[in-house]
Each structure stands twice: as C-alpha cells, then as structure tokens.
Amino acid sequence: MRIISILNQKGGVGKTTTTINLGAGLTRKNRKVLLIDLDPQGNIATCFNDSSQKDMYDFLIDNADIQECIRNLGTNFDMITCKESLIRAEAQMLGMENKETLLRRKLRGSEHIKNYDYVLIDCPPSIGLLSQNAILASSEVIIPVGCDFLSYKGLRTIVDLINYISDRYDHEIAISKIVPTMYDARSALCVEILNQMSNDFYELVADPIRVSSKIKESPKHGQSIFKYDLKCTGAEDYLKLVNQVIYDERKYKIEEKEDAEDLSDTENAQRHKISLKTPLKSNSKAIRESIGIFTKPSAKTVRALKAAAKRSKKGKGSKSTLKFKAKSKLKVKGAVKVTKFYKIKNNVGRRAAYVSY
C-alpha cells in the first residue's frame, strides 16, 4: 500500500484536481484507491456532489470506525470527505499528546485500510497541524506546482519544509513527483518555469498538465476528467501521470509490516535475509559486513581474483602474495545461518571474495 499526500502550501495549484484525477486514473488500472480530504474547504465532496454522513472529523476526533466514514464512488474507488468542522478538529488536536501523528496512528490501527493499494490525501493550502499529520502518515508526497513565477518560488520552500518535518520526527518520506500544472506552451513564462523546474528537480518533475477547459468543467458535472471527456488533453496528461506513478510502484513498495520495531527479532532478521545462492557485486561488501553474512561471489569474480594472484606470483619469483585464510565458523544472524567458509584475499588487487564450502 502506498500512502501519498498531495501537498502544496500555495492554493490554486490543482491539488484537489490532481488528487481526484490521479485516483480515478489508478482505478482504471485495477488499483483500489481511497481518497482522504484533509482540506476543511471540502472540495472533494463538492467535485463529486456527494458526501458521507460521517467524515474526517468523526474519524479523527470522535473515534468513528473508518468504514462508517467511507463513501463509495465506484468500482475500486472510495473517499472520506470533510467539511468546515475539520477546522475545529485542528483546534482540538492542539491539546493532544503526539498530535502530529494522530492520523498515522488512526490509519495504522485500521485493518480495513490495508485493503487499498493507494491512499491519496488532499492537503489544505498551509503547513499547519493537518498538513503535518498528512506528511507523517504518508510514505510519499506529490507536489502540484503551477507554471507561474510565484508557484515556482514557493516550490523550494515546500521542499525544505517537508525535509524539516521528516528530519524532526525521524520519518522517512520521499517526494516522488513534482507535477507542473496549468501549463500553456504558448506562454514564454510557462516554458521558462517548466525548464527551470526540470533543471532543479530533473528526476522528480512529471510531464506537465496542460491548461484545459475540460478539467475546469468536470467538477461541475461531478465527474473525473476521464469520465467527463476521455479524449481531451487533460485526460491524456493525467493518464501519463497515472502511468508514471504506477511505473514507480517497485521503487516505493511498502512492506505490509510498516515498522521494524514492531517485528520480533526473528522476523526482523528474515526481513533482511540475503540468499546464499545470489551472488553479490564487489561493491556490496559493506552491506555484507553490516548484516554479518558472507555470501558466495560470482564465478567470474573468483576466476579474476585467482588469475591476478597467479600473475603476481610469477612476477615476484617464489614469494607468493596470495594468502589463504581458512576459517571454520558458524555465523548465525536471527534465522539466517551460514556454515563454514574460506576467505581468499588478493593483496595485489586489494579485493576480497568469500567462498563457502
């Protein structure tokens, strides 16, 4: 499951539009999606002309069951809405202990949430307590940015704020995408801003979402852009974003058991297990040593080491620079077990290989 916050402290950059259309596009790719509205303006409910009797206020403050707050939108598509009462929730949370992680604890305490492939959180246009909760509940952040001067100037600020919150609370979170929105190729400024964003964050910037009247019209009809007009440029652009997010699934894969501290020692060892049958590259020596396991290198590596040692022996006369240290050890790391092995050290190449026998 991937929990992604759609975040920007600047308003009017397309956060809600991106949340809705990204979620709708993912359901078309057979992913089960839950939208969570943390913006007290309640725009997700407005865009779909629908809302549930219980909402995010009841879930966060009144301890309502998450299934009571969920409203179904279609196949594999659910949402939890909010309204102005969420402003009161933020004020009430100020007096709570560990108030910044309330949403994370609520989501982790729900078994139903594990049924989803994606949880998309629409954040308010500020870095207040609600946005902090969203960041600390998420594993990723997507930042929609308008292709104008002020939006671009605010981009660095929001990136720094996310990094600050992550460091302060020791929470691992990745900025997986920066999405340029309201892009107009006829505007020299839009082209310039997009080029600057691509230069500053070249690995993160997604394909731009072009200006489209259909994107503006679809909320009035209570539909996503895909249902309103599948052939328009807006649907084409958001479909590209959906495909890019799905492409990153292996990169940002989250384990079912979130925290290592929640696992027993045996489970934690198994989680980091390295198969002895899988050769590791020479540059992974630090990984082997940190885990405490020596693994068998490839046959090519062993042959190269022995050939280098043989050449060195011929060049130095009878004195050999190849040293063999025979060891007989039983190394146990949790449930991972390695039996006897030889350590072959080649003094010429300053490289080492570990061969089990």
LOPADO-168921 format. One line per field, with one value per residue: residue in one letter; x, y, z of N, C-alpha, C in turn. Coordinates in steps of 0.001 Angstrom, whole numbers, plus 500000, padded with zeros to 6 digits. Example, Ala and Ser with C-alpha at 12.3 -4.5 7.8 and 13.67 -1.06 7.14 Angstrom:
<recs>
residuo	c(A/S)
n_u	c(513190/512850)
n_v	c(494310/497750)
n_w	c(507800/507080)
ca_u	c(512300/513670)
ca_v	c(495500/498940)
ca_w	c(507800/507140)
c_u	c(513200/512900)
c_v	c(496700/500030)
c_w	c(507800/507870)
</recs>
This chain:
<recs>
residuo	c(M/R/I/I/S/I/L/N/Q/K/G/G/V/G/K/T/T/T/T/I/N/L/G/A/G/L/T/R/K/N/R/K/V/L/L/I/D/L/D/P/Q/G/N/I/A/T/C/F/N/D/S/S/Q/K/D/M/Y/D/F/L/I/D/N/A/D/I/Q/E/C/I/R/N/L/G/T/N/F/D/M/I/T/C/K/E/S/L/I/R/A/E/A/Q/M/L/G/M/E/N/K/E/T/L/L/R/R/K/L/R/G/S/E/H/I/K/N/Y/D/Y/V/L/I/D/C/P/P/S/I/G/L/L/S/Q/N/A/I/L/A/S/S/E/V/I/I/P/V/G/C/D/F/L/S/Y/K/G/L/R/T/I/V/D/L/I/N/Y/I/S/D/R/Y/D/H/E/I/A/I/S/K/I/V/P/T/M/Y/D/A/R/S/A/L/C/V/E/I/L/N/Q/M/S/N/D/F/Y/E/L/V/A/D/P/I/R/V/S/S/K/I/K/E/S/P/K/H/G/Q/S/I/F/K/Y/D/L/K/C/T/G/A/E/D/Y/L/K/L/V/N/Q/V/I/Y/D/E/R/K/Y/K/I/E/E/K/E/D/A/E/D/L/S/D/T/E/N/A/Q/R/H/K/I/S/L/K/T/P/L/K/S/N/S/K/A/I/R/E/S/I/G/I/F/T/K/P/S/A/K/T/V/R/A/L/K/A/A/A/K/R/S/K/K/G/K/G/S/K/S/T/L/K/F/K/A/K/S/K/L/K/V/K/G/A/V/K/V/T/K/F/Y/K/I/K/N/N/V/G/R/R/A/A/Y/V/S/Y)
n_u	c(500835/500497/500747/499999/500550/499053/500359/500811/501699/500725/497736/495331/496745/496040/495718/493490/492248/494273/494449/491897/491759/494092/493532/491165/492212/493990/492220/491227/493284/493052/493639/492955/491564/491620/490412/491281/490090/491613/491346/489681/487898/486556/486532/486658/484288/482547/483292/482397/479768/478726/478662/479553/477731/479191/482433/485872/486272/484784/486187/488800/488470/486147/486499/485248/484463/486397/485096/482531/482824/483524/482749/481448/482497/482588/483673/486316/486889/486881/486019/486791/485211/485268/484342/483647/483863/486252/488072/487609/488485/491250/491865/491148/492959/495306/495672/496289/498348/501226/500179/500833/501017/498554/496781/498329/498444/495765/495194/496953/495883/493653/492277/490896/491961/494107/493186/493407/495183/496210/496287/495241/495872/494364/495635/495383/495857/498288/500902/500015/498770/497174/498300/500839/500168/499321/501727/503309/501877/502213/504033/504970/505150/503395/503813/501912/502506/501959/502583/503791/505427/505303/504421/506543/508618/507736/508112/510654/510535/508457/509563/511784/510415/509086/511293/512324/510285/510308/512913/512807/510911/511909/511050/510637/510186/509362/509708/507981/506980/506923/504514/503929/501408/498592/499833/500840/501824/502028/502808/505636/506657/505612/506941/509571/509525/508884/511183/513109/512203/512573/515330/516156/514932/515277/514899/512462/510371/507304/505530/503983/500735/498512/496837/493355/490047/488218/489070/488410/485666/484740/484377/481941/480100/480314/482203/485156/487985/488377/485967/484366/485440/487153/488858/490088/492774/493416/492673/494444/496915/496735/496526/499097/500474/499367/500370/503106/503217/502415/504513/506508/505969/507442/509706/508891/507787/505975/506412/504205/504281/504885/506845/510120/510537/508210/508409/509358/512605/513397/511673/512521/515128/514631/513395/515483/516931/519470/519910/522013/522494/522466/524686/526623/527569/530911/530956/529210/530237/530208/527554/527327/529021/527768/525440/526432/526845/528466/528560/528402/530457/530263/531216/532851/534082/535650/537391/538760/540112/541830/543330/544651/546170/547826/549308/550676/552234/554000/555445/556831/558671/559448/558045/554900/552050/549528/547315/545883/543318/542056/538995/536822/533746/530655/528170/525474/522645/519918/517403/518970/521483/524866/527272/530562/533333/535791/538147/539463/542103/543325/546230/547269/545259/543790/541317/538567/537101/534467/534070/531950/532013)
n_v	c(498806/502210/505314/508499/511916/514773/517743/521218/524367/526584/527883/527022/525590/523199/520943/519450/518757/517202/515148/513910/513136/511626/509549/508515/507706/505683/503735/502862/501355/499065/499395/499667/502398/504930/508070/510741/513564/516261/518931/521591/523003/521154/520229/517890/516461/518353/518328/515825/515988/514747/513239/511790/510728/510634/511974/513105/514479/513012/510625/511301/512692/511814/509126/507417/504454/503607/502545/503479/506050/506032/506648/505230/505606/504307/501442/500029/502498/504802/507294/509589/512231/515739/518639/522047/521602/520386/522315/522883/520487/520639/522600/521281/519219/520398/520276/517657/514778/513861/514947/515411/512980/511800/511090/509141/507121/506480/505467/503275/501743/500663/497880/497733/499591/498408/497110/498645/499730/502224/505185/508370/511592/514628/517694/520647/524133/524985/524780/523584/521941/519870/519367/518562/516182/514733/514502/512994/510688/509617/507897/508998/512080/514073/516934/519339/522001/525208/526640/529229/532275/532846/530409/528751/529933/529306/526600/525582/526289/524655/522139/522264/522502/520042/518322/519277/518629/515870/515240/516211/514609/512156/510639/508695/509800/510300/512606/511996/512879/515911/517892/519784/522106/523573/524323/526184/526051/528145/530287/532115/532424/530223/528128/528772/528556/525843/524684/525552/524256/521611/521543/522030/519971/517515/514738/514366/515804/515567/514906/517824/519118/520249/523395/523226/523481/521514/520240/522160/522160/519617/519161/520500/518809/516669/514662/512757/513689/511691/510399/512460/513563/511619/511863/514313/516790/517107/514657/513023/513984/513519/510781/510088/510841/509014/506600/507032/507080/504469/503123/503626/501914/499654/500886/502408/500556/499437/497656/495168/495043/497774/499011/498305/498059/496967/494300/490963/489721/487547/487807/490265/489693/487863/489574/491032/489160/487621/485737/482880/481816/483813/485707/488490/491791/493186/495712/495641/494926/496309/496094/493359/493075/494700/493337/490970/488650/486455/486052/484002/484849/485691/483293/484399/486526/485132/483716/485854/486913/484800/484557/487034/486764/484654/485752/487689/486087/484875/487087/487869/485944/483214/484004/484291/486351/485742/485012/482555/482194/479959/479409/478239/478572/479232/481211/482990/484835/485994/484268/483520/481542/480722/478474/476880/478655/479792/482462/484345/486343/488784/490339/491929/493129/494297/493303/491355/488139/485901/482584/479989/476632)
n_w	c(500000/499176/500617/499851/500017/498641/498199/498792/499956/498753/497455/494860/492909/491879/493564/494605/492190/491022/492926/492696/489943/489599/491385/490179/487731/488539/489452/487062/486231/487607/490336/493795/495389/497890/498655/500751/502285/503628/503649/504981/503366/501887/499176/497651/498148/497075/494365/493562/494117/496388/499627/502815/505753/508119/508653/508169/510568/512436/512285/513169/515652/517064/517137/515296/513414/510568/508342/508575/507774/505152/501764/498887/495544/493150/491244/492940/494097/496590/499097/501795/503114/504102/506056/507130/509833/510325/510873/513554/514533/514177/516051/518401/518419/519199/521941/522398/523135/521260/518892/516251/514976/514907/512764/511447/513421/513626/511049/510896/512872/511749/510220/507868/506131/504942/502758/500534/497613/497120/499036/498860/499950/500192/500845/502968/501939/503414/505910/508392/511359/510338/507806/508630/509945/507714/506237/508026/508084/505639/503029/500801/498898/496624/494717/493382/491150/490003/486764/487049/488142/490981/492090/491417/492908/495453/495521/496318/499001/500033/499641/501366/503803/503983/504179/506600/508489/508178/509105/511731/513022/512535/510287/507459/504257/500854/498196/495574/493139/491263/489996/487269/486737/484947/482546/479768/476609/474848/476241/477031/479575/480996/479692/480334/483176/483463/482348/484212/486536/485733/485484/488132/489593/488180/488223/489367/488257/486671/483556/482206/483194/480994/480321/480355/479369/479858/482163/484041/483795/484516/487425/487902/486831/488463/487982/487177/485112/483279/483017/482212/479794/477952/475813/475802/476189/478866/480091/478753/479720/482507/482459/481661/483982/485782/484738/485163/487955/488534/487330/489149/491222/492105/493033/495232/496943/499740/502726/504196/506952/508750/510487/511663/514371/515266/514758/515656/516792/515199/512977/512030/511263/509208/507429/506414/505089/503125/500280/500000/497597/495790/494042/495143/494137/493983/495135/497213/499624/502064/502756/503210/505416/507314/507801/508640/507257/505063/501636/498680/495942/492413/489885/487994/489330/491225/489515/488347/490545/491256/488922/488876/491163/490435/488345/489774/491434/489630/488790/491062/491715/493812/495973/497210/496855/497420/499852/501872/504086/506118/507502/510016/510799/512453/511644/512875/512276/513505/511958/509903/508556/508180/507119/507237/505749/503363/503332/500832/500091/497994/497689/495723/494096/496089/496819/498004/498327/499193/499743/500181/501502)
ca_u	c(500000/501207/500005/500603/499946/499103/500651/501486/501162/500074/496432/495034/497729/495491/495892/492279/492076/495256/494052/490726/492016/495072/492808/490270/493037/494532/491166/491128/494396/492750/494119/491902/492008/490853/490726/491038/490087/492032/491164/488355/487003/485742/486340/486449/482846/481914/483564/481602/478385/478392/479376/479089/477157/480334/483558/487190/486165/484347/487256/489948/488151/485107/486873/484325/485099/486700/484121/481355/483136/483866/481679/481862/482312/482549/484491/487664/487072/486201/486519/486355/485085/485325/483682/484234/484093/487639/488805/487509/489318/492630/491994/491071/494168/496423/495856/496548/499727/501613/499124/501302/500939/497216/496262/499113/498027/494405/495236/497621/495022/492512/492550/490237/492801/495066/492565/493629/496517/496626/495544/495647/495424/494308/496041/494995/496919/499073/501654/499521/498751/496576/499297/501881/499620/499332/503111/503805/501116/502469/505356/505362/504469/503335/503654/501477/503059/501543/503685/503909/506603/505111/504366/507902/509380/507289/508428/511813/510100/507691/510505/512540/509525/508882/512528/512444/509345/510803/514070/512443/510159/512592/510069/511109/509185/510000/508987/508023/506672/506539/503622/503631/500001/498179/500916/500415/503017/502063/503353/507088/506926/505346/508035/510767/509355/508980/512596/513807/511819/513205/516761/516352/514426/515127/514470/511155/509339/506478/505052/503064/499293/498234/495593/492259/488715/487508/489447/487642/484237/484374/483798/480547/479275/480536/482909/486589/488254/488303/484557/483756/485895/488329/489724/490633/494192/493517/492653/495707/498011/496606/496821/500558/500863/498980/501334/504382/503069/502404/505874/507326/505463/508516/510670/508356/506992/505960/506167/502948/504595/505481/507985/510979/510414/507016/508684/510219/513981/513452/511010/513356/516246/514110/513062/516721/517664/520109/520067/523391/522598/522500/525975/526580/528641/532010/530745/528250/530945/529748/526248/527547/529623/526812/524471/527156/526729/529342/527859/529235/530523/530096/532372/533718/534885/536641/538404/539568/540989/542854/544216/545502/547133/548793/550219/551518/553173/555035/556276/557600/559522/558855/557253/553510/551294/548171/547212/544641/542989/540965/538213/535726/532875/529215/527626/524023/522058/518483/517098/519844/522601/525929/528208/531985/533736/537164/538344/540594/542473/544305/546932/547597/544101/543139/539925/538319/535933/534137/533602/531524/532291)
ca_v	c(500000/503487/506456/509643/513221/515757/518843/522470/525403/527604/527479/527238/524963/521946/519794/518624/518225/516130/514035/513224/512517/510568/508416/507926/507009/504461/502710/502326/500413/497974/499658/500092/503723/505694/509489/511345/515023/516942/520360/521954/523513/520014/520310/516572/516207/519281/517887/514629/516237/513629/513247/510777/511299/510831/512406/513050/514944/511872/509624/511760/513194/511029/507703/506641/503414/504152/502071/504340/507347/505853/506753/504595/506406/503420/500243/500251/503932/505268/508569/510111/513659/516594/519939/523100/521121/519954/523427/522639/519324/521090/523303/520297/518396/521128/519868/516220/514298/513321/515411/515394/511623/511258/510424/507923/506093/506064/504633/502010/500957/500152/496735/497943/500429/497548/496589/499580/499823/503617/506156/509706/512583/516001/518512/522065/525016/525549/523762/523555/520641/518864/519005/517792/514835/514064/514169/511936/509465/509215/507431/509802/513354/514609/518388/520064/523359/525976/527111/530681/532690/532723/528978/528221/530424/528595/525177/525289/526415/523473/521016/522418/522223/518589/517744/519657/517815/514492/515118/516483/513483/510933/509940/508535/510157/510650/513431/511096/513590/517318/517911/521126/522203/524791/524640/526718/526085/529413/531306/532011/532280/528827/527312/529074/527996/524391/524349/525757/523155/520381/521624/521957/518698/516803/513347/514328/516545/514757/515621/518879/519070/521441/524129/522574/523900/520318/520000/523102/521865/518303/519172/520954/517642/515623/513565/512905/514083/510501/510113/513623/513610/510754/512170/515669/516860/516926/513217/512484/514364/512819/509372/509979/510880/507721/505593/507290/506658/503001/502692/503761/501056/498816/501758/502884/499491/499476/496358/495067/495406/499069/499406/497214/497878/496180/492913/490234/489637/486564/488384/491342/489068/487301/490682/491481/487966/487584/484345/482494/481398/485004/486395/489933/492507/493506/496961/495441/494371/496987/495539/492040/493207/495286/492314/489886/487434/486397/485326/483491/485743/485031/482513/485309/487263/484210/483452/487063/487018/483756/484876/488147/486242/483811/486657/488316/485068/484692/488270/488057/484775/482144/484565/484451/487401/485254/484411/481832/482064/479001/479649/477328/479329/479115/482539/482971/486170/485728/482976/483331/480738/480487/477496/477154/479314/480245/483845/484437/487740/489061/491549/492753/493932/494826/492899/490138/487341/484935/481381/478980/475265)
ca_w	c(500000/499106/501146/499171/500268/497556/499117/498449/500837/497929/496947/493445/492015/491346/494475/494607/490832/490854/493798/492138/488644/489808/491973/489174/486738/489133/489479/485701/486106/488545/491683/494720/495828/498868/498741/502059/502174/504851/503445/505528/502316/501458/497724/497035/498202/496132/492989/493248/494535/497267/500899/503749/506970/508995/507841/508800/511952/513247/512307/513953/516992/517737/517079/514461/512601/509239/507363/508682/507165/503737/500768/497645/494327/492001/491382/493498/494310/497798/499615/503089/502897/505285/505914/507954/511205/510460/511489/514999/514858/514289/517327/519472/518391/519792/523326/522481/523138/519948/517987/514859/514414/515161/511563/511217/514370/513270/509844/511212/513739/510984/509345/506572/505268/504242/501541/499430/497007/497232/499830/498421/500925/499689/501988/502906/501420/504511/506641/509755/512027/509458/506800/509311/510116/506409/505899/508904/507812/504257/502616/499639/498663/495264/494827/492175/491106/488841/485909/487150/488899/492424/492423/491311/494051/496652/495441/497172/500396/500452/499702/502606/504927/504052/504708/508014/509274/508123/509992/513127/513587/512115/509450/506081/503257/499582/497223/494424/491899/491189/488830/486747/486337/484218/481607/478477/475764/474109/477136/477208/481006/481365/479155/481134/484515/483349/482149/485474/487427/485248/485798/489580/490117/486912/488411/490016/487524/485771/482375/482660/482951/480195/480558/479634/479836/480299/483564/484857/483689/485053/488779/487859/486472/489462/487327/486917/483729/482419/482758/481557/478397/477927/474680/475877/476562/480316/480362/478234/480613/483784/482224/481708/485396/486368/484287/485827/489352/488540/487000/490361/492294/492664/493707/496501/497535/501198/503331/504918/508325/508467/511291/512107/515809/515545/514440/516577/516309/514116/511801/511526/510562/507963/506534/505795/504693/501802/499865/499727/496202/494944/494130/495331/493473/494871/495848/498292/500775/503273/503105/503805/506731/508249/508172/509303/506452/503893/500583/497600/494785/491124/489434/487246/490314/491791/488490/488186/491716/491182/487801/489302/492138/489724/487645/490789/491921/488609/488725/492295/491994/494610/497053/496788/497530/497626/501177/502129/505488/506269/508705/510255/511672/512311/511878/512948/512370/513552/511357/508750/509008/507212/507666/507061/504515/503204/502914/499913/499979/496948/498100/494563/493709/497272/496779/498789/497945/500236/499070/501140/501057)
c_u	c(500871/500279/500703/499829/500124/499188/501281/500870/500481/498744/496307/496016/497243/495677/494678/492043/493027/494895/492930/491076/493113/494401/491907/491056/493604/493477/490960/492262/494278/493441/492955/492373/491044/491334/490371/491156/490443/491922/489770/487403/486119/485512/486150/484974/482103/482089/482734/480132/477875/479186/478791/478559/478253/481564/484858/487167/485779/485436/488409/489599/487178/485342/485858/485107/485268/485674/482822/481568/483375/482621/482188/481516/482157/483424/485900/487932/486221/486763/486027/486360/485309/484547/484304/484536/485534/488525/488770/488387/490776/492863/491979/492337/495355/496700/496178/498035/500019/500584/499524/501152/499566/496688/497009/498667/496625/494403/495878/496763/493815/492942/491983/491127/493772/494492/492846/495063/497088/495695/496087/495033/495503/494532/495548/496151/497659/499894/501270/499535/498178/497571/500443/501426/499653/500740/503602/503024/501471/503872/505881/504585/504520/503015/503185/501978/502565/502739/503700/505022/506441/505064/505759/508754/508992/507668/509586/511429/509373/508582/511309/511686/509270/510112/512707/511542/509805/511977/513683/511761/510727/511655/510581/509971/509909/509102/509061/507752/506441/505771/503360/502186/499746/499265/500333/501663/503126/502685/504850/507441/506701/506475/509302/510685/509481/510433/513395/513490/512519/514699/517017/515978/514218/514638/513022/510035/508617/506143/503993/501609/498912/496918/494482/490925/487934/487836/488649/486157/483835/483843/482330/479597/479504/481277/484410/486782/488126/486854/483895/484150/487227/489325/490358/492092/494387/493547/493951/496868/497928/496838/498329/501056/500535/499993/502701/504345/503090/503785/506776/506920/506557/509509/510202/507490/507110/505642/504825/503134/505452/506805/508790/510826/509172/507244/509492/511619/514090/512837/511866/514549/515793/513819/514295/517555/518232/520360/521526/523584/522714/523840/525776/527744/529701/531764/529721/528905/530448/528400/526420/528071/528637/525783/525151/527091/527692/528667/528800/529255/530315/531380/533364/534637/535988/537761/539333/540549/542138/543837/545167/546563/548217/549799/551180/552585/554311/555989/557189/558486/558781/557946/555832/552843/549844/548115/545853/544443/541798/540260/537125/534822/531425/528644/526108/523545/520550/518211/517988/521106/523592/526916/529636/532289/535227/537156/539600/540914/543567/544975/547232/546445/543390/541649/539764/537084/535705/533462/533203/531840/531582)
c_v	c(501245/504590/507709/510909/514112/517116/520036/523544/526525/527070/527691/526629/523606/520744/518867/517988/517062/514919/513217/512478/511457/509334/507725/507156/505708/503360/502094/501355/499298/498136/500124/501341/504296/507132/509987/512858/515619/518461/520751/522566/522408/519947/518957/516221/517095/518808/516677/514803/515144/513775/512163/511449/511572/511119/512358/513553/513788/510822/510029/512045/512286/509524/506848/505592/503929/503729/502882/505662/507249/505927/506162/505471/505550/502215/500606/501707/504392/506618/508777/511624/514432/517860/520912/522656/520660/521072/523284/521475/519741/521808/522321/519446/519074/520696/518401/515920/513640/513701/515332/514030/510988/510498/509139/506801/505579/505130/503285/501123/500361/498997/496967/498719/499592/496948/497456/499486/501225/504365/507525/510738/513971/516945/519950/522925/525740/524414/523878/522145/519545/518413/518209/516362/514062/513625/512980/510632/508864/508659/508250/511112/513654/516091/518950/521509/524054/526505/528636/531015/532457/531262/528368/528670/529711/527126/524801/525345/525166/522238/521068/522103/520730/517911/518057/518797/516365/514285/515278/515292/512132/510038/509884/508829/510623/511600/512680/511806/515074/517481/519353/521170/523532/525279/525079/526890/527376/530531/531091/531819/530845/527911/527517/528438/526471/523954/524511/524656/521866/520377/521445/520595/517721/515370/513258/514934/515633/515565/516636/518570/520369/522106/523504/523038/522699/519988/520913/522763/520595/518336/519614/519792/516463/514425/513838/513270/512893/510169/511246/513703/512863/511147/513558/515645/516663/515461/512562/512771/513626/511315/509132/509971/509560/506642/505783/506854/505137/502458/502711/502799/500197/499651/502154/501838/499529/498089/496375/495418/496658/499289/498206/496971/497083/494687/492259/490147/488683/487125/489480/490793/488496/488394/491146/490316/488094/486132/484046/482101/482605/485696/487892/490583/492915/494775/496836/494828/494998/496451/494193/492163/493766/494270/491149/488581/487517/485532/484969/484453/484970/484284/483399/486086/486388/483943/484656/487221/486019/484043/486018/487675/485411/484677/487320/487352/484871/485881/488442/486870/483736/482679/484860/485575/486994/484530/483741/481770/481119/479271/478604/477989/478960/480473/482448/484406/486006/484331/482671/482626/480514/479524/477862/477829/479594/481727/483898/485915/487918/490398/492483/493690/494578/494512/491612/489437/486313/483722/480371/477603/474278)
c_w	c(500000/499616/500646/499535/499040/498251/498417/499337/500057/497406/495452/492476/491487/492249/494423/493244/490584/491695/493174/490858/488715/490392/490968/488124/487275/489206/488102/485388/487149/489900/492547/495448/496857/498849/500138/501905/503534/504726/503945/504510/501736/499965/497058/497025/497211/494692/492597/493612/495466/498565/501794/505010/507997/508139/508634/510238/512867/513365/513226/515412/517745/517670/516319/513674/511172/508195/507416/507959/505664/502863/499459/496444/493084/492271/491832/493871/495496/498219/501040/502965/504202/505008/506904/509380/511413/511013/513007/515419/515044/515608/518496/519551/519078/521228/523502/522553/521791/518876/516522/514199/514615/513946/511285/512139/514065/512055/510132/512104/513035/510081/507950/505608/504454/502964/500317/498910/497159/498171/499450/499353/500308/500865/501846/502413/502546/505106/508117/510300/511142/508388/507412/509556/508817/506038/506724/508762/506461/504087/501439/499613/497173/495384/493487/492243/489843/488069/485862/488117/490399/492866/492401/492495/495339/496668/496358/498650/500866/500528/500998/503828/505090/504633/506189/508896/509320/509085/511459/513780/513151/511299/508015/505108/502003/498803/495899/493102/492181/489889/488390/486236/485623/483257/480264/477608/474958/474932/477330/478669/481461/480902/479977/482520/484482/483159/483433/486474/487022/485541/487290/490151/488956/487076/488896/489184/486531/484521/482797/482348/482236/480612/479719/480216/480374/481762/484480/484867/484432/486488/488803/487578/487430/488914/487274/485450/482784/482069/481986/480096/478298/476843/474749/476324/478072/480706/479894/479188/481945/483636/482207/483145/486089/485996/484947/487289/489447/488225/488228/491474/492925/493465/495100/497192/499044/501727/504063/506395/508268/509200/511750/513601/516192/515311/515549/515982/515133/512845/511182/510758/509217/506943/505770/505272/503281/501433/499540/498276/495266/495081/494302/494602/494489/495672/496972/499520/502079/503736/503781/505224/507748/508700/508876/508551/505288/502848/499448/496425/493494/490753/488684/488187/490885/490795/488316/489346/491630/490052/488176/490277/491441/488967/488620/491289/490921/488584/489931/492623/492807/495703/496558/497571/497742/498955/501310/503642/505594/507581/508811/511281/511446/512670/511865/513131/512336/513028/510171/509207/507873/507845/507304/505726/504555/502854/502056/499728/498934/497271/496929/494244/494875/497270/497562/498265/499023/499556/500128/500614/501960)
</recs>
